[in-house]
Amino acid sequence: MSHLFSPFTLRNLTLENRVVVSPMCQYICNGDGQMHDWHLMHLGQFAMGGAGLVFTEATHVSKVGRITPRCAGLWNDTQEAAMKRVVSFCKAHGVARTAIQLAHAGRKASTHTPTDGAQPLTDEEGRWTALAPSSIPYAPDWPVPEALDRVDMNRIKAEFVAATERAARIGLDLLELHSGHGYLLNQFFSPLSNQRQDEYGGSLTNRLKYPLEVFEAVRGAWPSERPMGVRISAVDWVQGGTTIEDTIVYTTALKELGCDFVDITTGGLDSRQRIRLDKGYQVPCASAVKKAVDLPVMTVGMIIEPQQAEAIIAEGHADFVMLARGMMYNPRWAWHAAHELGVETAYPTQYVRCIPKHWPEAFDLAREPRNAADQRA
Ligand SMILES: Cc1cc2nc3c(=O)[nH]c(=O)nc-3n(C[C@H](O)[C@H](O)[C@H](O)COP(=O)(O)O)c2cc1C
């Protein structure tokens, strides 16, 4: 019996296990944000690798909401068709369920990729004006974003809804709003980036108003039988920023609006952040939210070993573990984890012969083939 490899149901969706492939931007889309063959390979490998759920990369609801010029988008028919091809491919050939993360980068839009330094684009490189709750840049040397007025806010909410309708048509099983890593909804949540003087700024209640309005609008557009959740940066890691208590208030309000889970990450909001990175460093935040609010929780961040993941679920710190870099390094992580924990997980039929129990004797990766029979095709 493994806690990690036990099923879990969110609304009408039963996931085979608690292993989730975390969203991962690839910064390689064509045109204005269309997925292509790279995404077939990238997401396809995860879809067959035994995880219960695979997330697409952060998928932006508008052109100005992209982090980089080559991020994924879902605001036109071409993007929808391109993503449908990738998601249908994963569903046809994989064993995992599929999820989308919808995002708007706010003041962190118009930058280079992390591997190119993540700095703002210059005018010569095609910079566009980023939008934010207040005209406060992410870092002192970053361009000042334009503060959103109510018309802009309503338009962005409508963009989230339109992208949600497209995601529903594509057939994705689960939807998550990105309210973490310092992107637009996170910028409304944090007092460091939201210094509005209207009813969307000031108190925590006011700062949560826009993220909750967007959640409500998207929940209304997302099919009622399919689950929906929110990725939240639980703390900013900066003095005066959001706290775990704020995140518990946020999560409680989301639950009241019909949220099915929260995905707890941290940071990304402010360039002054200081994070102590360690194995499972964000698990205590997920655990605190789980203890305070009766809502399924996903946890992420340097979850590396199967026993570590098993303990997180078994000890009740979270209901799901998410892996990003560990999955890129080993897309079959879930297969290997199941083997190490002594349980079975799903394989595509074509790969059933590689399951250790079907090998001639106890599976041992270090073992040389014992005889010619072992080497038969
Ligand atoms: C290449 C890469 C791309 C990422 N893109 C996203 C993204 O699109 N959305 C998001 O919420 N987090 C993104 N992240 C963060 C991961 O989802 C995850 O939260 C973080 O890497 C910590 O997990 P890990 O230690 O298992 O890598 C990305 C991380 C990596 C390495």
The ligand as an SDF file (V2000), in Angstrom:
LIG
                    3D

 31 33  0  0  0  0  0  0  0  0999 V2000
   11.7900   25.0880  -16.9210 C   0  0  0  0  0  0  0  0  0  0  0  0
   10.8040   25.5200  -15.8940 C   0  0  0  0  0  0  0  0  0  0  0  0
    9.6630   26.1800  -16.2670 C   0  0  0  0  0  0  0  0  0  0  0  0
    8.7030   26.5590  -15.3180 C   0  0  0  0  0  0  0  0  0  0  0  0
    7.5300   27.1270  -15.7240 N   0  0  0  0  0  0  0  0  0  0  0  0
    6.5350   27.3180  -14.8320 C   0  0  0  0  0  0  0  0  0  0  0  0
    5.2360   27.6720  -15.2700 C   0  0  0  0  0  0  0  0  0  0  0  0
    4.9430   27.7440  -16.4500 O   0  0  0  0  0  0  0  0  0  0  0  0
    4.2860   27.8880  -14.3060 N   0  0  0  0  0  0  0  0  0  0  0  0
    4.5720   27.7330  -12.9660 C   0  0  0  0  0  0  0  0  0  0  0  0
    3.6810   27.9270  -12.1460 O   0  0  0  0  0  0  0  0  0  0  0  0
    5.7830   27.3480  -12.5600 N   0  0  0  0  0  0  0  0  0  0  0  0
    6.7500   27.1070  -13.4490 C   0  0  0  0  0  0  0  0  0  0  0  0
    7.9530   26.6370  -13.0360 N   0  0  0  0  0  0  0  0  0  0  0  0
    8.1180   26.2930  -11.6010 C   0  0  0  0  0  0  0  0  0  0  0  0
    7.8120   24.8290  -11.4030 C   0  0  0  0  0  0  0  0  0  0  0  0
    6.4900   24.4980  -11.7600 O   0  0  0  0  0  0  0  0  0  0  0  0
    8.0720   24.4070   -9.9410 C   0  0  0  0  0  0  0  0  0  0  0  0
    7.1630   25.0900   -9.1220 O   0  0  0  0  0  0  0  0  0  0  0  0
    9.5040   24.7160   -9.4810 C   0  0  0  0  0  0  0  0  0  0  0  0
   10.4400   24.3990  -10.4910 O   0  0  0  0  0  0  0  0  0  0  0  0
    9.8420   23.9200   -8.2190 C   0  0  0  0  0  0  0  0  0  0  0  0
    9.7120   22.5320   -8.4620 O   0  0  0  0  0  0  0  0  0  0  0  0
   10.9740   21.5500   -8.7340 P   0  0  0  0  0  0  0  0  0  0  0  0
   11.9220   21.7460   -7.5820 O   0  0  0  0  0  0  0  0  0  0  0  0
   10.3840   20.1800   -8.8020 O   0  0  0  0  0  0  0  0  0  0  0  0
   11.6160   21.9750  -10.0350 O   0  0  0  0  0  0  0  0  0  0  0  0
    8.9260   26.2770  -13.9480 C   0  0  0  0  0  0  0  0  0  0  0  0
   10.1140   25.6330  -13.5710 C   0  0  0  0  0  0  0  0  0  0  0  0
   11.0330   25.2400  -14.5120 C   0  0  0  0  0  0  0  0  0  0  0  0
   12.2620   24.4970  -14.0700 C   0  0  0  0  0  0  0  0  0  0  0  0
  1  2  1  0
  2  3  1  0
  2 30  2  0
  3  4  2  0
  4  5  1  0
  4 28  1  0
  5  6  2  0
  6  7  1  0
  6 13  1  0
  7  8  2  0
  7  9  1  0
  9 10  1  0
 10 11  2  0
 10 12  1  0
 12 13  2  0
 13 14  1  0
 14 15  1  0
 14 28  1  0
 15 16  1  0
 16 17  1  0
 16 18  1  0
 18 19  1  0
 18 20  1  0
 20 21  1  0
 20 22  1  0
 22 23  1  0
 23 24  1  0
 24 25  2  0
 24 26  1  0
 24 27  1  0
 28 29  2  0
 29 30  1  0
 30 31  1  0
M  END
$$$$
